[in-house]
């Protein structure tokens, strides 16, 4: 994997962009080996499973009113399906459309603390950097997803792609002051995050940190390789 060198940080969010193109769906056979998809500069490798590709989308995001121009982004949505074709997990990834993003950017997004949300803010609340990992175990309760990520909820609802069983939600945003950005949202059936042995909370924490590490590595590599770790549990 070719490296660019570790960048300094800032951020964006899935709902802040304008989607102008969405491709058709394509399904991978159940039990297939790890499959790969392109999302802008990122080469996304998913754990083995029956994944359905909801397609890529071109986006444009203006970080702050004081910033000149917009950042060209590309996103992709994928769904892991169960034996009855029910959604078990959803992966939403968004990053730069290409490696040509080297210009100063003010992102202006914080990393809010919240009750019952596991949070790692490696930027320590800095307004100039972003490295924000959040994991909510019971994302379907108390309309949490609708309150916290209304655009995500509406987008998935309109396509009937929300997991049908109780699910967890992971979000991670990592971005640089020179315009590099990668963001992940993962909604997963809680059974996928429940290991058969060991500490459930520790395994979920380790999985979330591994997802964040994969995203950071993607932004610092020339080939954009983003290899998601397997879920700690199974259905």
C-alpha positions as CSV (number, residue, x, y, z in Angstrom):
1,X,0.0,0.0,0.0
2,X,1.5,3.4,-1.0
3,X,1.4,6.1,1.7
4,X,0.9,9.8,1.4
5,X,2.0,10.6,5.0
6,X,-0.2,11.2,8.0
7,X,-2.4,14.3,7.3
8,X,-3.7,16.8,9.9
9,X,-7.5,16.7,10.5
10,X,-10.9,18.2,9.9
11,X,-14.4,16.9,8.8
12,X,-17.7,16.8,6.8
13,X,-21.0,14.8,7.0
14,X,-23.1,12.5,4.9
15,X,-26.2,14.7,5.0
16,X,-24.5,18.0,4.1
17,X,-23.8,17.1,0.5
18,X,-26.0,17.2,-2.6
19,X,-26.4,13.8,-4.3
20,X,-26.6,14.2,-8.1
21,X,-26.2,10.6,-9.4
22,X,-27.2,7.2,-8.0
23,X,-26.5,4.0,-9.8
24,X,-28.5,0.8,-9.9
25,X,-28.2,-2.1,-7.5
26,X,-26.0,-5.2,-7.8
27,X,-25.9,-8.1,-5.4
28,X,-23.0,-10.4,-4.5
29,X,-23.6,-14.1,-3.9
30,X,-24.1,-15.3,-0.3
31,X,-20.8,-16.5,1.3
32,X,-18.6,-14.8,-1.4
33,X,-15.1,-13.8,-0.4
34,X,-14.3,-10.2,0.6
35,X,-15.6,-7.9,-2.2
36,X,-14.4,-4.5,-3.3
37,X,-16.1,-1.3,-4.5
38,X,-14.9,2.1,-5.5
39,X,-16.1,5.2,-3.7
40,X,-14.2,8.2,-5.1
41,X,-10.5,7.7,-4.3
42,X,-11.3,4.9,-1.8
43,X,-11.1,1.2,-2.7
44,X,-13.6,-0.3,-0.2
45,X,-13.1,-3.9,0.8
46,X,-16.0,-5.5,2.7
47,X,-16.2,-8.6,4.9
48,X,-17.5,-11.7,3.2
49,X,-21.2,-11.9,2.9
50,X,-24.2,-11.2,0.6
51,X,-23.8,-7.5,-0.1
52,X,-26.0,-5.5,-2.3
53,X,-24.6,-2.4,-3.9
54,X,-27.0,0.6,-3.8
55,X,-24.6,2.5,-6.1
56,X,-22.3,5.5,-6.0
57,X,-23.3,9.2,-5.8
58,X,-21.4,12.4,-6.8
59,X,-21.6,15.1,-4.2
60,X,-20.5,18.6,-3.5
61,X,-19.9,20.1,-0.1
62,X,-19.2,23.7,1.0
63,X,-17.3,23.4,4.3
64,X,-18.0,27.0,5.6
65,X,-19.3,30.3,4.1
66,X,-15.8,31.7,4.3
67,X,-14.3,28.9,2.3
68,X,-13.9,29.3,-1.4
69,X,-15.5,26.7,-3.7
70,X,-16.8,23.3,-2.8
71,X,-15.2,20.0,-2.1
72,X,-15.8,17.3,-4.7
73,X,-16.9,14.0,-3.0
74,X,-18.1,10.6,-3.9
75,X,-20.2,8.3,-1.8
76,X,-21.4,4.7,-1.9
77,X,-24.0,2.7,0.0
78,X,-24.0,-1.1,0.5
79,X,-26.3,-3.5,2.3
80,X,-25.5,-6.8,3.8
81,X,-28.5,-9.2,3.5
82,X,-29.6,-12.2,5.5
83,X,-31.1,-15.5,4.3
84,X,-34.5,-14.0,3.6
85,X,-32.9,-10.9,1.9
86,X,-33.6,-8.8,5.0
87,X,-31.1,-5.9,5.7
88,X,-28.6,-6.9,8.4
89,X,-26.1,-4.1,8.0
90,X,-25.6,-0.9,5.9
91,X,-22.3,0.7,5.1
92,X,-22.2,4.3,3.9
93,X,-18.9,5.7,2.9
94,X,-18.0,9.1,1.5
95,X,-14.6,10.5,0.6
96,X,-12.8,12.8,-1.9
97,X,-13.7,12.2,-5.6
98,X,-9.9,12.0,-6.4
99,X,-6.5,12.5,-4.9
100,X,-6.5,16.1,-6.2
101,X,-7.8,17.8,-3.0
102,X,-4.8,19.7,-1.8
103,X,-6.2,23.1,-0.7
104,X,-6.9,24.7,2.7
105,X,-10.3,23.9,4.1
106,X,-12.2,24.9,7.2
107,X,-14.7,22.1,8.0
108,X,-16.3,23.6,11.1
109,X,-17.9,20.4,12.6
110,X,-17.5,19.2,16.2
111,X,-17.7,15.8,17.9
112,X,-20.6,16.0,20.3
113,X,-20.8,14.0,23.5
114,X,-24.0,12.2,24.2
115,X,-25.4,9.8,26.8
116,X,-25.1,6.1,25.9
117,X,-22.7,6.9,23.0
118,X,-19.2,5.5,23.1
119,X,-17.0,8.4,21.8
120,X,-13.4,8.9,20.9
121,X,-12.5,12.5,19.9
122,X,-8.8,12.3,19.0
123,X,-8.9,16.0,18.0
124,X,-9.8,16.8,21.6
125,X,-12.6,19.2,20.6
126,X,-10.4,21.3,18.3
127,X,-12.4,23.4,15.9
128,X,-9.7,23.1,13.3
129,X,-9.3,19.3,13.2
130,X,-11.7,16.3,13.1
131,X,-11.1,12.7,14.2
132,X,-14.5,11.7,15.6
133,X,-15.6,8.1,16.3
134,X,-19.1,7.4,17.8
135,X,-20.9,4.2,18.5
136,X,-24.5,3.9,19.8
137,X,-25.5,0.3,20.6
138,X,-29.3,0.8,20.7
139,X,-29.7,3.1,17.7
140,X,-33.3,2.1,17.1
141,X,-34.6,3.2,20.5
142,X,-36.1,6.6,21.4
143,X,-35.9,7.6,17.7
144,X,-32.2,8.1,18.2
145,X,-31.2,7.7,14.6
146,X,-34.0,10.1,13.5
147,X,-32.8,12.7,16.0
148,X,-29.1,12.3,15.4
149,X,-28.9,11.4,11.7
150,X,-32.3,12.5,10.2
151,X,-31.0,12.5,6.6
152,X,-29.6,9.0,6.9
153,X,-32.8,7.7,8.5
154,X,-34.9,9.3,5.7
155,X,-32.7,8.0,2.9
156,X,-32.7,4.4,4.2
157,X,-36.4,4.5,5.1
158,X,-37.3,5.6,1.6
159,X,-35.4,2.6,0.2
160,X,-36.6,0.2,2.9
161,X,-33.0,-0.6,3.8
162,X,-33.0,-0.1,7.6
163,X,-32.1,-3.3,9.6
164,X,-35.3,-4.9,10.8
165,X,-33.9,-6.2,14.1
166,X,-32.5,-3.9,16.9
167,X,-29.3,-2.3,15.4
168,X,-26.3,-0.3,16.4
169,X,-24.9,2.7,14.6
170,X,-21.2,3.6,14.1
171,X,-20.1,6.9,12.7
172,X,-16.5,8.0,12.0
173,X,-15.3,11.3,10.4
174,X,-11.7,12.0,9.7
175,X,-10.6,15.0,7.6
176,X,-7.5,17.2,7.0
177,X,-7.1,20.9,6.8
178,X,-5.8,20.5,3.2
179,X,-9.1,19.1,2.0
180,X,-8.8,15.3,2.5
181,X,-11.9,13.6,4.0
182,X,-13.3,10.2,4.7
183,X,-16.5,9.4,6.5
184,X,-18.2,6.1,7.4
185,X,-21.6,5.2,8.8
186,X,-22.3,1.6,9.7
187,X,-25.7,0.4,10.8
188,X,-25.5,-3.2,12.0
189,X,-27.9,-5.8,13.4
190,X,-26.8,-6.1,17.1
191,X,-26.2,-9.8,16.7
192,X,-23.3,-8.9,14.3
193,X,-21.7,-7.1,17.2
194,X,-22.2,-9.8,19.8
195,X,-19.2,-12.2,20.0
196,X,-19.8,-15.8,21.2
197,X,-17.0,-15.5,23.7
198,X,-15.2,-12.7,25.6
199,X,-16.3,-9.3,26.7
200,X,-19.0,-7.9,24.5
201,X,-18.2,-4.2,25.3
202,X,-14.5,-4.7,24.7
203,X,-15.0,-6.5,21.4
204,X,-17.4,-3.8,20.2
205,X,-14.9,-1.1,21.2
206,X,-12.0,-2.9,19.5
207,X,-14.1,-3.4,16.3
208,X,-15.1,0.3,16.3
209,X,-11.4,1.4,16.7
210,X,-10.4,-1.0,13.9
211,X,-13.0,0.6,11.6
212,X,-11.6,4.1,12.4
213,X,-8.0,2.9,11.8
214,X,-9.0,1.5,8.4
215,X,-10.6,4.8,7.4
216,X,-7.5,6.8,8.5
217,X,-5.2,4.4,6.6
218,X,-7.4,4.9,3.5
219,X,-6.9,8.7,3.5
220,X,-3.1,8.4,4.0
221,X,-2.6,5.9,1.1
222,X,-2.3,6.7,-2.6
223,X,-4.5,3.7,-3.6
224,X,-7.2,4.6,-1.0
225,X,-7.5,1.1,0.3
226,X,-10.2,0.9,2.9
227,X,-10.4,-2.6,4.3
228,X,-13.2,-2.9,6.8
229,X,-12.7,-5.4,9.6
230,X,-15.2,-8.3,10.0
231,X,-18.0,-8.0,12.5
232,X,-17.2,-9.5,15.9
233,X,-20.5,-11.6,15.9
234,X,-22.7,-13.4,13.4
235,X,-26.3,-14.0,12.5
